[in-house]
Amino acid sequence: MTPTTGQFSRYAAALCLVAAAFLLSFPIEKVAGPILPTYFTFFPCVMFSALLLGLGPGLLATFTSALLADCIIATPYMPGHWNIGEAASIILFSGTGIFMCLVAHRYNLIRSRLKILVEERTDKISRANDEELLRFLGTCGYKDSGEDFFQELARYLAQALTMDFVCIDRLEEGRLSAQTLAVFYNGKFEDNVSYTLKDTPCGDVVGQNICCFPKDVRGLFPKDDVLQDLQAESYLGATLWNAQGKPIGLIAVIGRQPLSDIRIAESILQIVAVRAAGELERRLSEESLQRQELALKKSHDELEHRVVERTNALAETVETLLTEISEREKAERGLLRLNRLYAVLSETNQAIVRISDRDTLFQDFSRIAVEQGGFLLSWVGLVDEMSGKVCMLAASGATSYLVAIRITAGEDLHGEGPTGISIRTGTHCICNDFQNDPRTRPWHERGCTHGIKASASVALKDNERVIGALALYAGEKDFFDQQHVDLLVQMGKDISFAIDNLNREECRQEAEKALQEETIKRLQAVESLRKQELVMIQQNRHAAMGEMIGNIAHQWRQPLNTLGLFTQSMGFFYGTPRFNKEFLDTSIAKTMEIIQFMSRTIDDFRNFFSTER
């Protein structure tokens, strides 16, 4: 609206008031007469126009009312035909109206000046309060008093606003309840509590910048027991907002007297609310950070605990795996050694079947033990019955160990080794720690030079009489276990059996040769007794047949043992990587070779007793 339009509106309003007074004068005139209604209606119209609309509209209302009054007073006379009384009355009416307009204008001027003075005074007081408030907010929370920020703020608000109760709250989840941060009542602090916001003025504050109930707050909230107990009359509250524009808390001040200066109180509370909101948001952030730190620490501790548990479990697993791997490697090495020893036993048995010479048998056994069994050294020694010294008959491998070595079968220093003990006891002797065993002390240096870590010796017998021993040396400590020992004992028995068999074969051949010589002599000496000689020869042949059958039984025992070993080795190696087609073909070939040998033995036996001979 422009200034011209505003002036026109005020003058139009003055004319409207005059018209209303003019119309109102008619019903009054009927009751009170023609003169008094004019003054009763137009004078108030002029006064209100001057007070409410200003001096100009008041003067306009005065002159307009004078003209209308003239028309009313002049009735039933014509206008312009006034007498002296009427003229004086009109002049008095107009003068009174002008005086009333001047008085009203003066009143408005005085009232405007008073209003300006009051506003200036209020502004000074407000600025002073604001400066004091800013000084307080600038130092609050940083003093060395150790007092909580919200407690200082609650005390300050109670003193600055002259209120009896100040409460600073933090809104809880859902904004249906609040937790007090500071409660100041009657000059002291109360304990913090949680309370619901329903049916309380604080519930109306949430979501609004300022909420004010200057008086009769108990009547507005009759269900609020705190207001009733405090005899509260006035209430002023402000919402605390975070940086995202969400309410996080509130400030409530309650007094037992009506609130006098609402504007100053709201101004102070608005300024305080900003600082309090920042402090509350900072505390909430710190609490959230502390909770996160605690949760992180808890997670870190749990993670460390799990890591320790997993590490221990992993260490145990690794240790178990290492133990299992070690045991498995040990078992694999033992199995490999056992397989090699089985191979030695098998090859030895084949040599026993194939070889008819004792020295060759010993030499082949020594070679087989080194090549097939992986031993460092293998040798066979026989006891010299005169000196008791064990003399080497056959050896293979690190034979330099045996150069100028002294080993005896007696109970002297050089007879306490595995070889001497096995010969004296007629069994076997195992030494799994060659370098530390006191029994092998005379040969420690020699054995260390050749890398010998373990040794074994098995007695060899001829017709149950100990004649020597076979000795094996390994480059690994604890090489010989019980299975190896059993196989070595079996190997010793097989070789002893072969020695017995060779001796028996030698005796048989010598007996056969002597028989043939005697037969020739008898044929040459007594031709006449040919039939009797034939009978005797036949008897001798029968005797030889019995002996041969015994020899054949002994000869077949070796192939049968070998077949048994092949069968056992196939069962033993079944399911292992070594049990393949090549191994199976080799075993079948060797088995067929033994079977053919036995078949040839049967043919020889049949041919020996043929009727054509």
C-alpha positions as CSV (number, residue, x, y, z in Angstrom):
1,M,0.0,0.0,0.0
2,T,1.4,3.4,-1.0
3,P,1.4,6.5,1.3
4,T,-1.3,8.2,-0.9
5,T,-3.5,5.1,-0.6
6,G,-3.0,5.0,3.1
7,Q,-4.0,8.7,3.6
8,F,-7.1,8.2,1.4
9,S,-8.1,5.1,3.5
10,R,-7.8,7.1,6.8
11,Y,-10.0,9.9,5.4
12,A,-12.5,7.5,4.0
13,A,-12.6,5.7,7.4
14,A,-13.3,9.1,9.1
15,L,-16.3,9.7,6.7
16,C,-17.6,6.2,7.4
17,L,-17.5,7.0,11.1
18,V,-19.4,10.2,10.6
19,A,-22.0,8.4,8.5
20,A,-22.4,5.8,11.1
21,A,-22.9,8.5,13.8
22,F,-25.4,10.3,11.6
23,L,-27.4,7.1,11.1
24,L,-27.2,6.3,14.9
25,S,-28.6,9.8,15.7
26,F,-32.0,9.1,14.3
27,P,-33.1,6.4,16.8
28,I,-31.5,8.4,19.6
29,E,-33.4,11.5,18.5
30,K,-36.7,9.7,18.8
31,V,-35.9,8.9,22.4
32,A,-34.0,12.0,23.7
33,G,-35.1,14.8,21.4
34,P,-33.6,16.6,18.4
35,I,-30.5,18.4,19.9
36,L,-28.7,16.1,22.4
37,P,-28.3,13.0,20.1
38,T,-26.2,15.2,17.8
39,Y,-23.7,15.8,20.5
40,F,-23.9,12.3,21.9
41,T,-23.1,10.8,18.4
42,F,-20.9,13.3,16.6
43,F,-18.5,14.2,19.4
44,P,-17.4,10.6,20.1
45,C,-17.1,10.1,16.2
46,V,-14.8,13.2,16.1
47,M,-12.8,12.0,19.1
48,F,-12.3,8.4,17.7
49,S,-11.3,9.7,14.3
50,A,-8.7,12.0,15.7
51,L,-7.3,9.3,18.1
52,L,-7.3,6.4,15.8
53,L,-6.9,8.1,12.3
54,G,-4.9,11.2,13.0
55,L,-5.5,15.0,13.0
56,G,-6.5,15.4,9.4
57,P,-9.2,12.7,9.4
58,G,-10.4,14.2,12.8
59,L,-10.8,17.7,11.3
60,L,-12.6,16.2,8.3
61,A,-14.9,14.4,10.7
62,T,-15.4,17.6,12.7
63,F,-16.5,19.7,9.7
64,T,-18.6,17.0,8.2
65,S,-20.3,16.4,11.5
66,A,-20.9,20.2,11.8
67,L,-22.6,20.3,8.4
68,L,-24.8,17.3,9.2
69,A,-25.5,18.8,12.6
70,D,-26.5,22.0,10.9
71,C,-28.9,20.0,8.7
72,I,-30.4,18.3,11.8
73,I,-30.5,21.5,13.9
74,A,-32.0,23.4,11.0
75,T,-34.8,20.9,10.5
76,P,-37.5,21.7,9.8
77,Y,-35.9,25.0,8.7
78,M,-34.0,25.5,5.5
79,P,-30.2,25.6,5.6
80,G,-28.8,29.1,5.6
81,H,-31.6,30.6,7.7
82,W,-29.9,30.4,11.0
83,N,-30.6,32.5,14.0
84,I,-27.9,33.6,16.4
85,G,-28.4,30.7,18.8
86,E,-28.1,28.2,16.1
87,A,-25.0,29.9,14.7
88,A,-23.4,30.0,18.1
89,S,-24.3,26.3,18.6
90,I,-22.7,25.4,15.3
91,I,-19.6,27.4,16.1
92,L,-19.4,25.9,19.5
93,F,-19.8,22.5,18.1
94,S,-17.1,23.0,15.5
95,G,-14.7,24.6,18.0
96,T,-15.3,21.8,20.4
97,G,-14.6,19.3,17.6
98,I,-11.4,21.1,16.6
99,F,-10.3,21.2,20.3
100,M,-11.0,17.5,20.7
101,C,-8.9,16.9,17.5
102,L,-6.0,18.9,18.8
103,V,-6.2,17.1,22.2
104,A,-6.3,13.7,20.5
105,H,-3.4,14.7,18.3
106,R,-1.4,15.8,21.3
107,Y,-2.2,12.6,23.1
108,N,-1.0,10.5,20.1
109,L,2.2,12.5,20.0
110,I,2.8,12.0,23.7
111,R,2.0,8.3,23.5
112,S,4.4,7.9,20.5
113,R,7.2,9.5,22.4
114,L,6.5,7.4,25.5
115,K,6.5,4.3,23.3
116,I,9.8,5.3,21.7
117,L,11.3,5.9,25.2
118,V,10.1,2.6,26.4
119,E,11.5,0.8,23.4
120,E,14.8,2.5,23.7
121,R,14.9,1.6,27.4
122,T,13.9,-1.9,26.6
123,D,16.6,-2.2,23.9
124,K,19.2,-0.9,26.4
125,I,18.1,-3.5,28.9
126,S,18.0,-6.2,26.2
127,R,21.5,-5.3,24.9
128,A,22.8,-5.3,28.5
129,N,21.2,-8.7,29.0
130,D,22.6,-10.0,25.7
131,E,26.1,-8.8,26.6
132,E,25.9,-10.4,30.0
133,L,24.5,-13.6,28.4
134,L,27.3,-13.6,25.7
135,R,29.9,-13.1,28.4
136,F,28.4,-16.0,30.4
137,L,28.2,-18.3,27.3
138,G,31.8,-17.3,26.5
139,T,33.1,-18.5,29.8
140,C,30.6,-21.2,30.7
141,G,32.1,-24.6,30.6
142,Y,35.7,-23.3,30.5
143,K,36.0,-22.2,34.1
144,D,38.2,-23.9,36.6
145,S,35.3,-24.5,38.9
146,G,34.8,-28.0,37.6
147,E,31.0,-27.5,37.4
148,D,29.1,-29.0,34.6
149,F,28.1,-26.7,31.7
150,F,24.4,-27.5,31.9
151,Q,24.4,-27.0,35.7
152,E,26.0,-23.5,35.2
153,L,23.5,-22.8,32.5
154,A,20.6,-23.8,34.6
155,R,21.7,-21.6,37.5
156,Y,22.3,-18.7,35.2
157,L,18.8,-19.0,33.6
158,A,17.1,-19.2,37.0
159,Q,18.9,-16.0,38.0
160,A,18.6,-14.1,34.7
161,L,14.9,-14.9,34.2
162,T,14.0,-14.8,37.9
163,M,12.4,-18.3,37.6
164,D,12.1,-21.0,40.3
165,F,12.7,-24.1,38.3
166,V,15.0,-24.7,35.3
167,C,15.4,-28.1,33.6
168,I,17.7,-29.0,30.7
169,D,16.8,-32.3,29.0
170,R,18.1,-34.7,26.4
171,L,15.5,-36.3,24.2
172,E,15.5,-40.1,24.3
173,E,14.8,-42.5,21.4
174,G,11.4,-41.9,19.8
175,R,11.1,-38.4,21.4
176,L,8.4,-39.7,23.8
177,S,10.5,-39.3,26.9
178,A,13.5,-37.2,28.1
179,Q,16.5,-37.6,30.4
180,T,17.3,-34.5,32.5
181,L,20.9,-33.2,32.3
182,A,20.5,-30.5,34.9
183,V,17.6,-29.7,37.3
184,F,17.9,-26.4,39.3
185,Y,15.1,-25.8,41.8
186,N,15.0,-23.3,44.7
187,G,18.7,-22.5,44.6
188,K,20.0,-26.1,44.4
189,F,20.4,-29.0,42.0
190,E,18.2,-32.0,42.0
191,D,19.0,-35.6,40.8
192,N,18.6,-36.3,37.1
193,V,15.5,-38.4,36.1
194,S,13.8,-39.7,33.1
195,Y,10.2,-38.7,32.4
196,T,7.6,-39.0,29.7
197,L,6.6,-35.9,27.7
198,K,2.9,-36.7,27.3
199,D,0.5,-34.2,28.9
200,T,3.4,-31.8,29.8
201,P,4.3,-28.4,28.3
202,C,7.6,-29.9,27.4
203,G,5.8,-32.2,25.0
204,D,4.5,-29.1,23.2
205,V,7.9,-27.6,23.1
206,V,9.5,-30.4,21.1
207,G,9.6,-29.4,17.4
208,Q,9.1,-25.6,18.2
209,N,11.8,-23.0,18.6
210,I,10.1,-21.3,21.5
211,C,7.0,-22.2,23.4
212,C,5.7,-19.8,26.1
213,F,2.8,-20.0,28.6
214,P,3.1,-16.7,30.5
215,K,0.4,-17.5,33.0
216,D,-2.0,-20.2,34.2
217,V,0.2,-23.1,32.9
218,R,-1.2,-25.4,35.6
219,G,-4.7,-24.9,34.3
220,L,-3.5,-25.7,30.7
221,F,-1.8,-28.9,31.8
222,P,-3.7,-30.3,34.8
223,K,-2.2,-33.8,34.5
224,D,1.4,-32.6,35.0
225,D,2.1,-33.4,38.6
226,V,5.4,-31.4,38.6
227,L,3.6,-28.2,37.7
228,Q,1.0,-28.8,40.4
229,D,3.6,-29.5,43.0
230,L,5.6,-26.4,42.0
231,Q,2.5,-24.2,42.0
232,A,3.7,-23.2,38.6
233,E,2.2,-20.1,36.9
234,S,4.4,-19.5,33.9
235,Y,6.4,-21.7,31.6
236,L,9.0,-21.0,28.8
237,G,10.6,-23.7,26.8
238,A,13.0,-24.0,23.8
239,T,14.0,-26.9,21.6
240,L,17.6,-27.8,21.1
241,W,18.4,-28.7,17.5
242,N,21.4,-30.5,16.1
243,A,23.3,-29.6,12.9
244,Q,21.0,-31.7,10.8
245,G,17.9,-29.8,12.1
246,K,16.6,-32.6,14.3
247,P,15.5,-32.0,17.9
248,I,17.9,-33.5,20.5
249,G,16.9,-31.8,23.7
250,L,15.0,-28.9,25.3
251,I,15.3,-26.2,28.0
252,A,12.3,-25.5,30.3
253,V,12.0,-22.7,32.8
254,I,9.1,-22.5,35.2
255,G,8.1,-19.8,37.6
256,R,5.5,-19.3,40.3
257,Q,4.7,-15.8,39.0
258,P,3.3,-14.8,35.6
259,L,6.0,-14.0,33.0
260,S,6.4,-10.2,32.8
261,D,8.8,-9.5,29.9
262,I,8.2,-12.3,27.4
263,R,10.3,-10.8,24.6
264,I,13.5,-10.5,26.7
265,A,13.0,-14.0,28.2
266,E,12.4,-15.5,24.7
267,S,15.5,-13.7,23.4
268,I,17.7,-15.0,26.2
269,L,16.4,-18.5,25.8
270,Q,16.9,-18.5,22.0
271,I,20.5,-17.5,22.4
272,V,21.1,-19.9,25.2
273,A,19.4,-22.7,23.2
274,V,21.9,-22.4,20.4
275,R,24.9,-22.8,22.7
276,A,23.3,-25.6,24.7
277,A,22.4,-27.4,21.5
278,G,26.0,-27.3,20.4
279,E,27.2,-28.5,23.8
280,L,24.6,-31.3,23.9
281,E,25.4,-32.4,20.3
282,R,29.1,-32.4,21.2
283,R,28.4,-34.6,24.3
284,L,26.2,-36.9,22.2
285,S,28.9,-37.1,19.6
286,E,31.5,-37.9,22.4
287,E,29.2,-40.5,23.9
288,S,28.6,-42.0,20.4
289,L,32.3,-41.9,19.8
290,Q,33.0,-43.5,23.2
291,R,30.4,-46.2,22.5
292,Q,32.0,-46.8,19.1
293,E,35.4,-46.9,20.7
294,L,34.1,-49.3,23.3
295,A,32.5,-51.4,20.6
296,L,35.6,-51.2,18.6
297,K,37.8,-52.1,21.6
298,K,35.4,-54.9,22.4
299,S,35.5,-56.1,18.7
300,H,39.3,-55.6,18.8
301,D,39.6,-57.6,22.0
302,E,37.3,-60.3,20.6
303,L,39.2,-60.3,17.4
304,E,42.5,-60.6,19.3
305,H,41.0,-63.3,21.4
306,R,39.8,-65.1,18.3
307,V,43.2,-64.5,16.7
308,V,45.0,-66.0,19.7
309,E,42.5,-68.9,19.8
310,R,42.9,-69.4,16.1
311,T,46.7,-69.0,16.4
312,N,46.9,-71.5,19.2
313,A,44.5,-73.8,17.3
314,L,46.6,-73.4,14.2
315,A,49.8,-73.9,16.2
316,E,48.3,-77.1,17.6
317,T,47.1,-78.1,14.2
318,V,50.5,-77.4,12.7
319,E,52.2,-79.2,15.5
320,T,49.8,-82.1,15.0
321,L,50.4,-82.0,11.3
322,L,54.1,-81.8,11.8
323,T,53.9,-84.7,14.2
324,E,51.7,-86.7,11.8
325,I,54.0,-85.7,8.9
326,S,57.0,-86.7,10.9
327,E,55.4,-90.0,11.9
328,R,54.2,-90.5,8.3
329,E,57.7,-89.8,7.0
330,K,59.1,-92.1,9.6
331,A,56.6,-94.7,8.7
332,E,57.3,-94.2,5.0
333,R,61.0,-94.5,5.6
334,G,60.4,-97.6,7.7
335,L,58.2,-99.0,5.0
336,L,60.8,-98.2,2.4
337,R,63.5,-99.9,4.5
338,L,61.1,-102.8,5.1
339,N,60.4,-103.1,1.4
340,R,64.1,-103.0,0.7
341,L,64.7,-105.6,3.3
342,Y,61.9,-107.7,1.8
343,A,63.7,-107.3,-1.5
344,V,67.0,-108.4,0.1
345,L,65.2,-111.4,1.6
346,S,63.6,-112.3,-1.7
347,E,66.8,-111.9,-3.7
348,T,68.7,-113.9,-1.0
349,N,66.2,-116.7,-1.2
350,Q,66.6,-116.8,-5.0
351,A,70.3,-116.9,-4.6
352,I,70.0,-119.7,-2.1
353,V,68.0,-121.6,-4.7
354,R,70.3,-120.8,-7.5
355,I,73.8,-120.9,-6.0
356,S,75.4,-124.1,-4.9
357,D,78.6,-122.6,-3.5
358,R,78.8,-121.2,0.0
359,D,81.4,-118.4,-0.7
360,T,79.4,-117.3,-3.7
361,L,76.2,-117.3,-1.6
362,F,77.9,-115.1,1.0
363,Q,79.2,-112.7,-1.7
364,D,75.9,-112.4,-3.4
365,F,74.1,-111.8,-0.1
366,S,76.5,-108.9,0.7
367,R,76.0,-107.4,-2.7
368,I,72.2,-107.7,-2.5
369,A,72.1,-106.2,0.9
370,V,74.0,-103.1,-0.3
371,E,72.3,-102.7,-3.7
372,Q,68.7,-103.7,-2.8
373,G,68.6,-102.9,0.9
374,G,70.4,-99.6,0.8
375,F,72.9,-100.5,3.6
376,L,76.2,-98.8,3.8
377,L,78.1,-102.0,4.4
378,S,77.3,-105.7,4.5
379,W,79.7,-108.5,5.3
380,V,79.8,-112.1,6.4
381,G,82.5,-113.3,8.8
382,L,83.4,-116.8,10.0
383,V,84.9,-117.6,13.4
384,D,88.5,-118.9,13.5
385,E,88.1,-121.7,16.2
386,M,91.8,-121.5,17.1
387,S,92.1,-117.7,17.6
388,G,88.5,-116.8,18.2
389,K,88.9,-114.0,15.6
390,V,86.1,-113.3,13.2
391,C,87.5,-113.3,9.7
392,M,85.7,-111.6,6.8
393,L,84.7,-114.0,4.1
394,A,82.6,-111.7,1.9
395,A,81.8,-108.0,1.9
396,S,80.1,-105.2,-0.1
397,G,79.7,-101.5,0.2
398,A,82.1,-99.4,2.4
399,T,84.6,-102.2,2.7
400,S,87.3,-99.8,3.7
401,Y,85.7,-99.9,7.2
402,L,86.8,-103.5,7.5
403,V,90.5,-102.9,6.6
404,A,92.7,-104.0,9.6
405,I,89.6,-104.2,11.8
406,R,89.7,-106.5,14.8
407,I,86.5,-108.3,15.8
408,T,86.5,-111.4,18.0
409,A,83.9,-113.8,19.4
410,G,85.3,-113.7,22.9
411,E,84.4,-111.6,25.9
412,D,87.2,-109.1,25.4
413,L,86.9,-105.5,24.4
414,H,86.7,-106.4,20.6
415,G,84.2,-109.0,21.3
416,E,81.6,-106.8,22.9
417,G,80.2,-105.5,19.6
418,P,77.0,-106.7,17.9
419,T,79.0,-109.3,15.9
420,G,80.7,-110.8,18.9
421,I,77.6,-110.8,21.0
422,S,75.5,-112.5,18.2
423,I,78.1,-115.2,17.8
424,R,78.3,-115.9,21.5
425,T,74.6,-115.9,22.0
426,G,73.7,-117.6,18.8
427,T,71.0,-115.2,18.0
428,H,71.1,-111.5,16.9
429,C,72.2,-108.2,18.3
430,I,71.0,-104.7,17.3
431,C,72.7,-101.4,17.8
432,N,70.6,-98.4,16.8
433,D,73.0,-95.7,18.1
434,F,76.4,-96.8,16.9
435,Q,78.2,-93.6,17.8
436,N,77.0,-93.5,21.4
437,D,76.7,-97.2,22.3
438,P,79.5,-98.2,24.7
439,R,79.6,-101.6,23.1
440,T,80.9,-100.2,19.9
441,R,83.4,-97.8,21.5
442,P,86.4,-99.5,19.8
443,W,85.0,-98.7,16.4
444,H,83.4,-95.2,17.0
445,E,86.1,-93.2,15.2
446,R,86.1,-95.7,12.3
447,G,82.3,-95.7,12.1
448,C,82.1,-91.9,12.2
449,T,84.5,-91.6,9.3
450,H,82.2,-93.9,7.2
451,G,78.9,-92.4,8.4
452,I,77.7,-95.5,10.3
453,K,74.8,-94.7,12.7
454,A,73.3,-98.2,13.3
455,S,74.3,-101.8,12.9
456,A,72.8,-105.3,13.2
457,S,74.4,-108.8,13.4
458,V,72.7,-112.2,13.0
459,A,74.4,-115.5,13.9
460,L,75.0,-118.0,11.1
461,K,74.8,-121.7,12.0
462,D,75.8,-124.9,10.4
463,N,73.8,-127.8,11.8
464,E,72.9,-125.8,14.9
465,R,76.5,-124.9,15.4
466,V,77.4,-121.1,15.2
467,I,80.1,-120.7,12.6
468,G,80.0,-116.9,12.0
469,A,77.7,-113.9,11.5
470,L,76.3,-111.6,8.9
471,A,76.6,-107.9,9.7
472,L,74.6,-104.9,8.3
473,Y,75.5,-101.2,8.7
474,A,73.1,-98.3,8.1
475,G,73.6,-94.5,7.9
476,E,70.5,-93.6,9.9
477,K,70.0,-93.7,13.6
478,D,67.3,-96.0,15.0
479,F,67.2,-97.7,11.6
480,F,66.2,-101.2,12.8
481,D,62.8,-101.7,14.3
482,Q,61.1,-104.9,15.3
483,Q,59.9,-105.7,11.8
484,H,63.4,-105.3,10.5
485,V,64.7,-107.5,13.3
486,D,62.2,-110.2,12.5
487,L,63.2,-110.2,8.8
488,L,66.9,-110.2,9.7
489,V,66.4,-113.2,11.9
490,Q,64.4,-114.9,9.2
491,M,67.2,-114.0,6.7
492,G,69.8,-115.6,9.1
493,K,67.7,-118.7,9.4
494,D,67.4,-118.9,5.6
495,I,71.2,-118.5,5.1
496,S,71.8,-121.0,7.9
497,F,69.5,-123.4,6.2
498,A,71.2,-122.8,2.9
499,I,74.6,-123.6,4.6
500,D,73.1,-126.8,6.0
501,N,71.7,-127.7,2.6
502,L,75.0,-127.0,0.9
503,N,76.8,-129.2,3.4
504,R,74.3,-132.0,2.9
505,E,74.6,-131.7,-0.8
506,E,78.3,-131.9,-0.6
507,C,78.1,-135.0,1.6
508,R,75.6,-136.5,-0.8
509,Q,77.9,-135.9,-3.7
510,E,80.9,-137.4,-1.9
511,A,78.8,-140.4,-0.9
512,E,77.6,-140.9,-4.4
513,K,81.1,-140.6,-5.8
514,A,82.4,-143.2,-3.3
515,L,79.5,-145.5,-4.1
516,Q,80.2,-145.3,-7.8
517,E,83.9,-146.1,-7.2
518,E,83.1,-149.0,-5.1
519,T,80.6,-150.3,-7.6
520,I,83.2,-150.1,-10.4
521,K,85.6,-152.0,-8.3
522,R,83.1,-154.7,-7.5
523,L,82.1,-155.0,-11.2
524,Q,85.7,-155.4,-12.1
525,A,86.5,-157.8,-9.3
526,V,83.4,-160.0,-9.3
527,E,81.7,-160.3,-12.6
528,S,79.9,-163.4,-11.4
529,L,78.2,-161.6,-8.7
530,R,76.7,-159.1,-11.2
531,K,73.1,-159.9,-10.2
532,Q,73.8,-159.5,-6.5
533,E,75.6,-156.2,-7.3
534,L,72.6,-155.1,-9.3
535,V,70.4,-155.9,-6.3
536,M,72.8,-154.0,-4.0
537,I,72.9,-151.2,-6.5
538,Q,69.2,-151.1,-6.6
539,Q,69.1,-151.0,-2.8
540,N,71.7,-148.2,-2.9
541,R,69.5,-146.4,-5.4
542,H,66.6,-146.8,-3.1
543,A,68.7,-145.5,-0.2
544,A,69.8,-142.6,-2.4
545,M,66.3,-142.1,-3.4
546,G,65.3,-141.6,0.2
547,E,68.2,-139.2,0.7
548,M,67.3,-137.4,-2.5
549,I,63.7,-137.1,-1.5
550,G,64.9,-135.5,1.7
551,N,67.2,-133.2,-0.3
552,I,64.3,-132.4,-2.7
553,A,62.1,-131.6,0.3
554,H,64.8,-129.2,1.6
555,Q,65.3,-127.8,-1.9
556,W,61.5,-127.3,-2.3
557,R,61.3,-125.6,1.1
558,Q,63.3,-122.7,-0.2
559,P,61.2,-122.1,-3.4
560,L,58.0,-122.6,-1.3
561,N,59.3,-120.0,1.2
562,T,60.1,-117.7,-1.7
563,L,56.6,-118.2,-3.1
564,G,55.2,-117.4,0.3
565,L,57.3,-114.2,0.5
566,F,56.1,-113.1,-2.9
567,T,52.5,-113.8,-1.9
568,Q,53.0,-111.8,1.4
569,S,54.7,-109.0,-0.4
570,M,51.8,-108.7,-2.9
571,G,49.4,-108.4,0.0
572,F,51.7,-106.0,1.8
573,F,52.1,-103.7,-1.1
574,Y,48.5,-103.9,-2.3
575,G,47.0,-100.4,-2.2
576,T,50.4,-98.6,-2.2
577,P,51.8,-96.7,-5.2
578,R,54.4,-99.5,-5.7
579,F,51.8,-102.1,-6.4
580,N,51.5,-101.5,-10.2
581,K,51.6,-103.6,-13.3
582,E,55.4,-103.8,-13.5
583,F,55.6,-105.0,-9.9
584,L,52.8,-107.6,-10.6
585,D,54.5,-108.8,-13.8
586,T,57.9,-109.1,-12.0
587,S,56.4,-111.0,-9.1
588,I,54.5,-113.4,-11.6
589,A,57.7,-113.9,-13.6
590,K,59.8,-114.8,-10.6
591,T,57.0,-117.1,-9.3
592,M,56.9,-118.9,-12.7
593,E,60.7,-119.2,-12.6
594,I,60.5,-120.9,-9.2
595,I,57.6,-123.2,-10.4
596,Q,59.6,-124.2,-13.5
597,F,62.6,-124.9,-11.3
598,M,60.4,-127.2,-9.1
599,S,59.0,-128.8,-12.2
600,R,62.5,-129.5,-13.5
601,T,63.3,-131.0,-10.1
602,I,60.4,-133.4,-10.5
603,D,61.5,-134.3,-14.1
604,D,65.0,-135.0,-12.8
605,F,63.6,-137.2,-10.1
606,R,61.4,-139.1,-12.7
607,N,64.4,-139.5,-15.0
608,F,66.6,-140.7,-12.2
609,F,64.2,-143.6,-11.5
610,S,63.4,-144.3,-15.1
611,T,63.3,-148.0,-15.9
612,E,65.4,-147.4,-19.0
613,R,68.5,-146.6,-16.8
